[in-house]
Amino acid sequence: MWIHVLLVIIGFVLLYYGAEWLVKGSANLARSLGISSVVIGLTVVAFGTSAPELVVSVIASITDKSMIAVGNVVGSNIANIALVLGAAAFLMPITADRSVIRRDIPLMLAISIFLLILSIDSHISRIEGVTLFCGVILYVIFNYWISAKEKRMALEKAAGNPGDAAAAAAEDAIGAPEPVTDAEAEVEEIGIIESRPKQILLIIVGIAGVIIGAQVLVDSAVVIMKSLGVSEKFIGLTIVAVGTTLPELATSIVAAVRKQMDISIGNLIGSNVFNIMAVIGAAGIVRPISIPGGFFESGLIYDYLVMMVVAFLPWVFMRRDYTIRRYGGFILLCCYAGYITYLVYMG
C-alpha cells in the first residue's frame, strides 16, 4: 500500500517538473525559431503529450482490445477539453490567437466528424488507418507552412516595404534589432535559454517526465478497476483516458500559469488532432479496429457526440474576444462531471 502511495507522489513530481521543462523548452524554441507559440503547441508539445495515448492504443490494438484503443482516444479528447481546458481556464482566463477560432477548432471538429463517419460501420480498416496517419503528416506540414507565411508577412511589414520580402529576410538574418513582443516578455518571465540543443533537450526530458509520471499514476488504477470487474469500455473512457491525459493537464495548467496561453490551448487542440489521426491511425494500421457489439449498439455513438459537443464549446466561448473566462472553464468542468456521472450510471 505504502509503495503505491510513494509511486503516486513520484508520479505527480514527474508530471509537475516534466510539464515545467516542456513549457520552458517549447517557449524558448518558438522564440529562437521565430515560430508562433501556438504552432509549437499544436505540433511539438501536442505530439509529445499524446505519446501515452499512442502507446496505450497501439498495444490495445495488438492485444485485440479495440474498445480500449478507441475509448482511450475518445475519452482523452473529451478530458482534454472539458477537464483540462476547463481546469486551466477556471484557474486563469485563457486568451488564444485568433487563428485558434478561425482555423484550429473548426479543423479539430472536422477531423472528429471524419472519425465518426469512419466508425459508423463499426470497423476501421488498415486503409482508413493509413489515411488518418497521412492526414497528421499533412497537418504538421500545414501548420509550419502557415507559420512561415505569417513570419514572412511580419518581416515585410517590419521592413516597411511589403514588396521586398528578400530584404526583410536578410535584415532579420543579420540580427537586426526587433521590438520586444509580448511573447518575448513572457519567455523572459520563465527564463531565456539561448542554446538550441538545450532547448531541445529540455523538451525531450519534459516529454519523458510527463509520460513516465502519467504511466506510474495510471497503472495501479487500471489494475484496481479490472479487479473490480469494470467493463473494458468504461476503463478506456475514464481511467485510461484520464491517465493518458495527465501530460496535457500538467502541461496546459503550467503553461496557463506561466502565461504561455498559446502553448496551453495549442497543446490541447493539437493533442486531440494527434489522438484521432496519429493514434487511431497507427492502431488501425497495426490491426484493423472492430468495435465489439457495434458502433450504435455499444453506445459509443453517444461518446462521440459528447466529444464533438465539448470540442465546439471553446469556439462558442472565444468567438468574440478569443478568451475563455472562468465561467467558461466552470461550464466545461461541469460537462465533464456530468459525462463521468453518465458513464458511472450506464456502466
Secondary structure as UniProt FT lines:
FT   HELIX           2..33
FT   HELIX           37..40
FT   HELIX           41..45
FT   HELIX           46..49
FT   HELIX           51..62
FT   TURN            63..64
FT   HELIX           66..78
FT   HELIX           79..85
FT   HELIX           86..91
FT   STRAND          94..95
FT   HELIX           98..99
FT   HELIX           100..104
FT   HELIX           105..119
FT   TURN            120..121
FT   STRAND          123..124
FT   HELIX           126..159
FT   TURN            162..163
FT   HELIX           165..173
FT   TURN            174..175
FT   HELIX           182..190
FT   HELIX           196..227
FT   TURN            228..229
FT   HELIX           232..235
FT   HELIX           236..240
FT   HELIX           241..257
FT   TURN            258..259
FT   HELIX           261..274
FT   HELIX           275..280
FT   HELIX           281..286
FT   STRAND          289..290
FT   TURN            292..293
FT   TURN            295..299
FT   HELIX           300..318
FT   TURN            319..321
FT   STRAND          323..324
FT   HELIX           326..346
//
